[in-house]
Structures are given as C-alpha cells and as structure tokens.
C-alpha cells in the first residue's frame, strides 16, 4: 500500500549549500545578473533550513494542564 504522505527529502548539508551558492554566483556572473540576488536567495534558503531544523521548545506547564 502506498503512503498518502509524499516521501520527504533529506536536508541539504553545508557542502551542498556552498556548492549551490557558488553555482548561482557563477551563473549570475556569466549572465550579467546581480550576484547579490543569488547570495540573498541562498541566505534565505539557509535560514529557512536552520529555522525548520531547530527543536521546538517544551510546552509550558499551564498549556499541558489545560489539555
């Protein structure tokens, strides 16, 4: 039986992020595009990955008592 949930992909590691950033900068240089835009894009994706990778803080005692 197939799962109703799509399979999840593994997160990119640091080497993959650096390779992506270098590829985007290279593309930007060769195509005459803004290198800062590619840097900002990679930065935004890295920050999203860091935010989603953080463990959630434990719930406060009063919230658990209300449930």
C-alpha positions as CSV (number, residue, x, y, z in Angstrom):
1,X,0.0,0.0,0.0
2,X,1.3,3.4,-0.9
3,X,1.6,6.0,1.8
4,X,-0.7,9.0,1.4
5,X,2.2,11.3,2.5
6,X,4.8,12.2,0.0
7,X,8.3,10.9,0.9
8,X,10.5,13.6,2.5
9,X,13.8,14.6,1.1
10,X,16.9,14.8,3.2
11,X,18.0,18.4,4.1
12,X,21.0,19.8,2.3
13,X,24.3,19.7,4.1
14,X,26.7,22.6,4.4
15,X,28.8,21.4,1.4
16,X,25.6,21.3,-0.8
17,X,24.6,24.8,0.3
18,X,28.1,26.1,-0.5
19,X,28.0,24.4,-3.9
20,X,24.6,25.9,-4.7
21,X,25.8,29.4,-3.7
22,X,28.9,29.1,-5.9
23,X,26.8,27.8,-8.9
24,X,24.3,30.7,-8.5
25,X,27.2,33.2,-8.3
26,X,28.8,31.7,-11.3
27,X,25.6,31.8,-13.3
28,X,25.0,35.4,-12.2
29,X,28.5,36.5,-13.3
30,X,28.2,34.8,-16.7
31,X,24.7,36.0,-17.4
32,X,25.2,39.6,-16.2
33,X,22.7,39.2,-13.4
34,X,23.1,40.6,-9.8
35,X,25.4,38.4,-7.7
36,X,23.9,39.9,-4.5
37,X,20.4,38.5,-5.5
38,X,21.9,35.0,-5.7
39,X,23.6,35.4,-2.4
40,X,20.4,36.7,-0.8
41,X,18.4,33.7,-2.2
42,X,20.9,31.2,-0.8
43,X,20.9,33.0,2.5
44,X,17.1,32.9,2.7
45,X,17.1,29.2,2.0
46,X,19.8,28.5,4.6
47,X,17.9,30.5,7.2
48,X,14.7,28.6,6.4
49,X,16.6,25.3,6.8
50,X,18.0,26.4,10.1
51,X,14.7,27.6,11.4
52,X,12.9,24.4,10.5
53,X,15.7,22.3,12.0
54,X,15.5,23.8,15.4
55,X,13.8,21.7,18.0
56,X,10.5,23.1,19.3
57,X,10.7,24.4,22.9
58,X,8.9,22.3,25.5
59,X,5.3,23.4,26.1
60,X,4.6,25.3,29.3
61,X,3.0,23.5,32.2
62,X,-0.2,25.6,32.1
63,X,-0.8,24.6,28.5
64,X,-0.4,20.9,29.2
65,X,-2.8,21.2,32.2
66,X,-5.5,22.9,30.0
67,X,-5.5,19.9,27.6
